[in-house]
Structures are given as structure tokens and as C-alpha cells.
């Protein structure tokens, strides 16, 4: 294996990307090779990012080698590291444009559809209902329902605008298998019930449009153009909506919930003129009707037969340019580690973007390309910033967003895997999870995830994760069951298979390093392995076990790089 | 092959680890830090300061607890009662009334953050949220400043019980809160193999860690190594006994209250005794937009009253209160106006925090709000002011300045002013 030597210069890559090249046909989704040109959006990204480097007089990091890049793109697109076989297959490919080919395969080859959908379904479940949504007692949310809806949507590559429209306007039941099941309702089902749908208001505007409005519920915020009035106008769109509890027969246990639209009489009791009241900080009362963020008004009637307020909201959201920018920013942050803004879901005028024109342009491209997320992923993963290595050098020292600098994307920013990525990586790379049906595996995974969630004790369901590089995470990786399974030496285990393959101890050690961190061991690491071999009284399997334990506990393993 | 691999008898774990780390200057430095000041440990032990924060997640209605407004339309149904301090408090806190000689109520808190996330951040750090920098929270700052008083401490210096607290910001992951549940049980603490083999694995691990840190030169990689070391220390430390709150006698557990918060406060006392400089104990469920007075009377106040009074009484009886600051706060207060659902909404303009212990004066009511509770009528105090005062009350200089990662000087506690009456 000569993976390390396969690195090619940025310029070589640029040529590979811009010359017409063999490429899989995107439209049919087949693996048949067809002549197509690398999408022009890649150049759009590269031009804007490189201009930034020139402006700040920095030189980007060198290009990541193929093995590192392969690990990176599997983690970002499928949510796990590649298996040893997958990594080796990529390294063995001598064809031009192999990176583009791999992206294409991960996105369009049927073998990966399920993993792709599972990964993005999980990401979006966490965005829409948090990591604890649907896990508390007496919750209305059905987490399986949310996940099923999203998994199906990503499996068929549902256009993003359709996804958003469905989430905003959904009616039906939360639970798979019940009458009127519509998993999309799980986004709003709990958020419309509490406190006059305040949470539905702030979540919808923040997650889908990048508008942070939660503070303007109570007062005009000094740093935000949103005013209290706008909050309650946006809120008015949700006031025909209600969640109904459906109980298990003969008990008061909630079986599921149903999200419905019904006539809204308004807070003054006149459905023809269905207004809401809100209170200014000086105690005065004001009224609000549904008005979209851009000032577009809809009819004031509260009768659903006159005007379905959430359908109108859905329509208006789809017209907003913030819809486009928000998805671009979110996807960019997913792949590059930082968004064009920080936080990623605040696109307000008070929060300047690092590359505002690029954000705009990419937003327009997404709209023109029917909100096809797989195309957006292709543009980003083939762009130059995504090819760079994760090295902070002298020539780009100022490019450090972790200390509050605007990101310049002149290197790949190191970041920790998510808990889900870690779990999935160990399951796929080492079979650490138990077998069983999808549901059983999902239950196991969820149980494992729960140990890291800490709730804040507020009505808004605020939460944090202890999977943040702190001690509980380290303890889990040192001693937890997942690690025990991953380092098992039982017949048929990953380590057992490694030990039965390969021509020499050295080669088997190399396989371990490739599988975990996509590189060969250094001289020093080989020598440590030698010492361990002696300490284990020449038991090679136990030495491999020690090294594998060390590898999966290392920063290099837990980091996306 | 050297004898590192056999762990010679008589060689302590720490000693062994520093041998292993010999190849790496950075690792060795982090290991040797403790020993140089170890000689002074005994003297320093005499003045080992700690702080306990009781965090009321959701934003408690301080108008119903510490600053009642009987007779005002905003006053609600609760009556005030006299205390051993120079103030009255809610009738549903009778045990706390006995302890108020040790605690002071700052009734003139006036802040601007009435959103949960922003309020939690602001009250924990003394800084308003800023997208470009993350500030260290109380626990990280105080642990960082007080660690030199306890070189022998092997368990994390910042423990958060039953909640997430806030993070270390630019001080780095090594100062992040160690979150445990109130029963003190810690997941995955049990080593799955003998210590000598674990140490050998650690040596291999260190080598991989160092080479990655050196190659990328990026902070997350370096921080990871520091956390690994702390984790290893903790796994092999006898001091972890402090977490075994179950071993307390039944009558003590009963006195604190046999619920999560009660046991959390008891655990906090054990951790103070073990030398942990900062502990946060969380009690959530104060976000009472509906039916507030029933919830307070039947659930929140009895739980709080028992646990908080037991903690203060116990710390005092053990002579620990004179070196331990106890503070009570949430993100903000709640509206004087009672809404249509018989609840109170978020309100930051006029509310109360409670603080006492160490050099902080007890028994005082600081500041005053208007007769309906809607405004502060005396000098208003901020999170920065309170934090500066607490820091000073622990004997840390309030002039202390940190340097953030981008080289910006940052005053401890946002450079607030000292609430003079509290420091006597």
C-alpha cells in the first residue's frame, strides 16, 4: 500500500476537476460511466474561497492524501469511516477523477442508499426535535415517526423545498402504523401546544430561515432587526394548529398524538378577524395578524376554510431567499466544520457572513437546481477547500475560527466526530453493535446515545451533550461496552479476522492503522507495538488488541480530519 | 525492553506515568506541575476555598421566594415570614428561614437576557453571548484559580451534578464540567483490565496522540490529550470515594431530602470535603408559565427548602461554610404580572439571587424593588457584579485577567463592580 505517496498537488486536482472527465451519469442514478463535465458550481466555490486567501495573504494547507480524504468523505456523507476493504479499493483506483467518482458512488449507488438515508435522517431528527425529543415521559413526539419520515425523504432524495413545505404544513398522526400517520408532524406536534406556539415560532424561523427571534417574544432586541411585533405576526400562522392526545384504550397513557388545523376564533373571539394579543414591556397590549417576515400579509380570517394559515406559511417560506441561504450554510458547515456564519442558524443582518456573495450565489444555484441536496453535496465535496489537509501552518496561522476569527477555509478544520458517527464507525468498521433487525439496532443505538444527553430543565427542551471531548466521553471509550465489543478477540470478531489475514505481523499492524486512522504506522508506533508484543508474551492477537484499543481512543480516531 | 513494561513494585502510578511521558516534553510538563508545589500542600489545606452553585434551571420566580410583595396585585398568594437574617422570605421556605443569618439576598439584580440559553450563558459567565468567543463559566474560572490550593486533587476540579452547567470556553476542555447524576454513580468508571496492561496501552495511546497533535498543530488534538490524562487520574484515584453518596447514613440523606436535588446537595458537601473547588447542583422545572403557585408550593419550594437548608447547616456544622461560597440563582426571574394561565413569564429587569459563605456577609437584604416588584429602585446589580463579588469572596483577585486564545485580555467576571455590602 502506498497511500501516502498518492497525494497530488492542488493544481493537479484543479486540472482533474476542470477538464471534461469520465463521470457517472447523475440523472439516471446508474453506475454506468458517461461523459459529463464537473459542475460549474465547484469553480464558483473555488474562485470565492481563493479570492479570500489572496485578500488575507495566506497560503492554504497542502492537499489531504487520498486515504485521509476517503475517510473524511465517508464520515461526512455516510456518517461512518470506510471499512478497510472500501479504503483499499479507493486507494487501488488509478483512474483520474477518482474523488469525484467516489462522491458519486456514495450518493447514488444503491448499496449506500440505506446508510445515506439513515445518516441524514439522524442529523435532521436532531436538528428538528433535538437529541432528547420523543424520549421524555408523556411526550407527544414519536421519535420513530420523525426518523421514518426523514429516512424515507433522504432515501428518495426528496427536494429540500418539498421537505420544508411538508414539515411546515403537516397534519396527521405521529406514530407509524396508526391511521393518518404522517411522520412530518413530529417537528411541530409538541411545539404548537405549549405557550401559544412560541416554540413553533422560534424553531421554524431559526431552523428553516436562519432567523433568531426567541428574544423578540418579550421585547425588541437591540441587536436584531426583528421586533416584538414581527414575532407575534409570525406566531399567528401557527394559531389554527393544535395537537390532540390519543390515549391507550382505557388508560391515560398517551399512545400518540395528532396534529390538526381547526378554526381559530382569535383572542378577541371574532373568527372573521382572528387576532392575537401580546404585551409590550411597558404593560401596553398590542394586536397581531399573520404577516410573513418580508411583510406579506394574508387574510385575517381564522376559519380554515377561508385560509389555511400554515399552508400559506409554507408557500411564503418557499419564496424566501433565506430558505436557500440557510440550507447552503447548514450543509457547508456540515462538511467544512464552520458555516459562513456562527452560529450557523443566525443569518440576521447583525451577524456578518464570512463569504456573503458565495452564500448568496450558492443559494441561487440550489434554487435553480430544484433543491437537490445531492448536487449541493457534490459541489461542496469536490471544491478545493474540502480537499485540503487539516494542518495549521505558518502560512495560514490567522485562519483559526476556533479563536473567533472569520473562517477562511484555507485548511480542513479539525473537529470531533458526533456521537452518532463514532457509534456507526465502530459498528461498521468492527461490528461492535449487535446484529438484529433495523428496529433492534436502532433501539440499541438510541440507548447508547442517551447516556450523553443532559437536559436544562426548561420548558423549551434545551439540552446539551457530554459527548464533547470531556471526561465522560473518554471514560466511555476507555471502558464502555462499545469498546469492549470493538476490541473483542472472539472468533469472527474484527481483530480475529485481521489476525487471520495478512502476510506478517507488520502487515496486520498496518491494517489496523489503515482501518482506524487511514494511514500506516510510524516507526515509533511499530516499535511500541513490538514492546507490547513482548509484554503480551508474544501473543500477537493480544498485542493487536492493545494497539486497537489505543487507536480507537486516540485524538486521531475521534477527530474528523 | 525496559522495566517500564513490568511496573516495578513500589513505583507509584504517577511516577510511572511520568517515566512513560519522558519522551514528550509537553506531557511531562503537565505531569510534573503538581509536585513542585506539593510541599506546601499542608499549609494551603488550611485555606482551601470552594464554591457551590445551586442552579435553578428555567428561571425561578424570585418574587415568590425572596422578595415578596404582599398586598400588591402582583404579589401572589404566599405570605412572608421572618428569618434569622435581616429580611423576610416566603412562608414555604421555613427551614431556610432558620439559615438566613448565613445567606444574603441580592434583591436588586437587573439584567437584560430573558431567553433561556442567553440567560444561562450570561449568568454563568458574566458575559453576554458573543458568536466569536466562548467565555469560561464560574466553575471553570474558579477551579482554574483555586487549583493551586490543592495539588493533591485527582478528581475533576469542576463537578456538575444533575445538569450540564456551562463550559470552559477559551480556558480549554481540561476545565470543563464533569457531569454526574445526583446518585454519584459514574458510568464506565470500572476498568476492564488490570492496571499494568492499561498503563501499557496508555503508553501506545500517548504516542499516537502526540504525533497527531504535532502534525496538525490544532488545538482540539492537544486538548484531547489533556482530557485523557485527567480521565486516567480519575479512574485510578481513591478520591473517587467522595462520589459514593449512598454510603451516607440514612438520617443525613433524609435531612437533605431523598430526591435528586437533595442527594445532589449532599454529594456537593462530600465533594467540598474532598477538596473539589467548584460544584454546581441543578434543580430544573422553574419555567412556570402556567399554574405557578401550585407547583411552587407542592413541589419546588419543599424540595429546595430541605436541601438548601441542610447543605448550609451541614457545611456550617463542619466548619466548611467559612471557606465555601454557596450561591443560588437561575437565568432570570419571572414577571410580577401573573398571566391568564396563572403563570409568570420570563423577566430579567428586577429579580433576586442568594449568596453567602466564605468572606460573603450573611443575613442581609441588598437593594430593593418597587412595591409591585417590576423595577429595581436602588443601585442595580448585574451578573458581572455578582460574579466579581463571589470571586473576591473566595479570596481571588477581582483584577485577574485572562488572555483569550486570540490574545484578547479578558477580565475575570466581565469586569463587574464589587457589591460592597456583601464583603462587609
Contacts between the chains, C-beta under 8 A, distances in Angstrom:
chain1	res1	chain2	res2	distance
A	194	B	289	7.8
A	195	B	289	5.3
A	214	B	115	5.1
A	214	B	117	7.9
A	215	B	114	7.0
A	215	B	115	4.8
A	215	B	118	6.9
A	218	B	114	5.3
A	218	B	345	7.1
A	218	B	346	6.0
A	219	B	114	7.1
A	279	B	337	8.0
A	281	B	349	8.0
A	283	B	337	7.7
A	341	B	131	7.8
A	342	B	131	4.7
A	342	B	132	7.1
A	343	B	131	6.2
A	346	B	131	7.2
A	351	B	131	6.4
A	390	B	216	5.3
A	390	B	218	6.6
A	391	B	215	6.7
A	391	B	216	5.6
A	391	B	217	6.7
A	391	B	218	7.8
A	392	B	216	6.7
A	392	B	217	4.5
A	392	B	218	5.1
A	393	B	217	7.5
A	400	B	405	7.8
A	400	B	406	7.6
A	402	B	219	6.0
A	402	B	220	7.6
A	402	B	405	7.0
A	403	B	133	7.6
A	403	B	170	7.4
A	403	B	404	7.0
A	403	B	405	3.8
A	403	B	406	3.9
A	404	B	132	3.5
A	404	B	133	4.6
A	404	B	404	7.6
A	404	B	405	7.7
A	404	B	406	5.4
A	405	B	132	8.0
A	405	B	406	6.7
A	413	B	218	7.7
A	414	B	216	5.9
A	414	B	218	4.4
A	414	B	220	4.8
A	414	B	221	6.2
A	415	B	220	6.8
A	416	B	220	6.6
A	451	B	187	6.0
A	454	B	163	6.3
A	454	B	164	4.0
A	454	B	179	5.9
A	455	B	164	8.0
A	455	B	284	7.0
A	456	B	57	5.2
A	456	B	58	7.8
A	456	B	116	6.8
A	456	B	120	6.9
A	456	B	163	7.1
A	456	B	164	6.6
A	456	B	284	6.7
A	457	B	57	3.2
A	457	B	58	5.3
A	457	B	163	7.0
A	457	B	282	6.5
A	457	B	283	7.4
A	457	B	284	1.6
A	457	B	285	5.6
A	457	B	286	7.3
A	457	B	287	7.5
A	458	B	57	6.0
A	458	B	58	4.6
A	458	B	59	7.7
A	458	B	116	4.6
A	458	B	284	7.1
A	458	B	287	4.7
A	459	B	58	6.9
A	459	B	287	4.2
A	459	B	289	6.4
A	460	B	116	5.7
A	460	B	287	7.6
A	462	B	116	5.6
A	462	B	117	6.3
A	462	B	120	7.8
A	463	B	164	7.7
A	464	B	164	3.7
A	466	B	164	7.4
A	466	B	179	5.1
A	468	B	167	7.6
A	468	B	173	7.8
A	468	B	176	7.2
A	469	B	173	5.1
A	469	B	176	7.9
A	469	B	220	7.2
A	469	B	223	6.6
A	469	B	224	6.2
A	469	B	227	6.2
A	470	B	173	6.1
A	470	B	176	4.5
A	470	B	177	7.5
A	470	B	178	7.0
A	470	B	179	7.8
A	470	B	227	6.3
A	471	B	156	6.2
A	471	B	176	7.9
A	471	B	178	5.3
A	471	B	227	6.3
A	471	B	230	6.1
A	471	B	231	5.1
A	471	B	234	6.6
A	472	B	178	7.4
A	472	B	179	6.3
A	472	B	186	7.9
A	472	B	187	6.7
A	472	B	188	7.7
A	474	B	227	5.5
A	474	B	228	5.9
A	474	B	230	8.0
A	474	B	231	4.0
A	475	B	186	7.2
A	475	B	187	6.6
A	475	B	188	4.2
A	475	B	189	6.3
A	475	B	231	5.9
A	475	B	234	8.0
A	475	B	235	7.3
A	476	B	187	6.9
A	476	B	188	5.0
A	478	B	188	6.8
A	478	B	191	7.7
A	478	B	231	6.5
A	478	B	235	7.0
A	479	B	188	4.4
A	479	B	189	7.1
A	479	B	190	6.1
A	479	B	191	6.1
A	479	B	192	5.4
A	479	B	235	7.7
A	480	B	187	7.6
A	480	B	188	4.6
A	484	B	192	6.2
A	517	B	208	7.9
A	522	B	211	6.1
A	524	B	207	5.9
A	524	B	211	7.3
A	525	B	204	7.6
A	525	B	207	6.0
A	525	B	208	6.6
A	525	B	211	7.5
A	528	B	203	6.7
A	528	B	204	4.8
A	528	B	207	5.4
A	529	B	204	7.3
A	531	B	1	6.2
A	531	B	5	6.2
A	531	B	200	7.9
A	532	B	200	6.1
A	532	B	204	6.3
A	534	B	1	5.5
A	534	B	5	7.2
A	535	B	5	4.4
A	535	B	6	7.9
A	535	B	197	7.9
A	535	B	200	5.6
A	546	B	197	7.2
A	546	B	200	6.6
A	546	B	201	5.1
A	546	B	204	6.4
A	547	B	204	6.0
A	549	B	201	5.3
A	549	B	205	7.9
A	550	B	201	5.4
A	550	B	202	7.9
A	550	B	204	4.0
A	550	B	205	4.0
A	550	B	208	6.0
A	551	B	208	6.5
A	553	B	205	5.4
A	553	B	228	7.3
A	554	B	205	6.0
A	554	B	208	4.3
A	554	B	209	5.6
A	554	B	212	6.7
A	555	B	208	7.9
A	555	B	209	5.4
A	555	B	212	5.2
A	555	B	213	6.8
A	555	B	220	7.4
A	555	B	221	4.6
A	555	B	224	3.8
A	555	B	225	6.7
A	556	B	208	6.0
A	556	B	209	7.7
A	556	B	212	4.1
A	556	B	221	7.7
A	558	B	224	7.0
A	559	B	212	7.7
A	559	B	220	6.4
A	559	B	221	6.6
A	559	B	224	7.7
A	561	B	216	6.7
